């Protein structure tokens, strides 16, 4: 293993072509510089500086080593600078439904990250049931979920109205009714199937999408009907369907383990953004 301190001494001597100037650069003494260079040469079994030349200069072996020595020292300096920078040394883990990652919520995250460089935000999107389970298992610090009934430790809750939607150019739907859904386990999928079977209508799955964007695109294209949050549909070419009356609203719930320090600050920011979204009908 090469001693980086000795390599730094060697580079200083090679750069300045002087033991005296190298000692000044290193804030050391000429004798210490000479001793350190000698130790490096003894370790390598090679003379690295031609002391007979005027000014002194690297020997052939020293010339070969010099480039590697510089690279090693640069890597060391970069590693030290990285470890000295507190950015991203702590993590807050967040789980949110896909449609909650709006411009306003992303800006909320960005503002918080700008105020707290030492904190890295680890944001995961997914289905509410999965996010809630993972929160209870300790995988998230803060989570936003959609659910029929809130738990007693909810930090904040807002109504999430649901309705049936179809393409603006849709015609009257005949049985079997084509459904555009999320994968199994999704709340909206269960709401749709439960309602349509209570109404004793025939149905089939026409399209399954893993994201809100893909489901909305399929509805816009006329592939079928779907139950969706009213707040997510304003910018899309869809309309409320009269096939069934609106569904019972879900709760948009926010949970968090920690209520102190930066996590509490971020929690309040997320509550404020969610409240504004609810008040505006989902347009932010």
Buried (B, 14 or more C-beta within 10 A) or exposed (E): EBEBBBBBBBBBBBBBBBBEBBBBBBEBEBEEBBBBBBBBBEEBEBBBBBEEEEEBBBBEBBEEBBEEBBEBBEEBEEEEEEEEEEEEEEEBBBBBBBBBBBEBBEEBBEEBBEEBEEBBBEBBBBBBBBBBBBBEEEEBBBBBBBBEEBEEEBBBBBEBBBBBBBBEEBEEBEEEBBBBBBEEEBBBBBBBBEBBEEEEBEBEBBBBBEEBEBBBBBBBEBBBBBBBBBBBBEEBEBBBBEBBEEBEBBBBBBBBEEEEEBBBEBBBBBBEBBBEBBEEEBEB
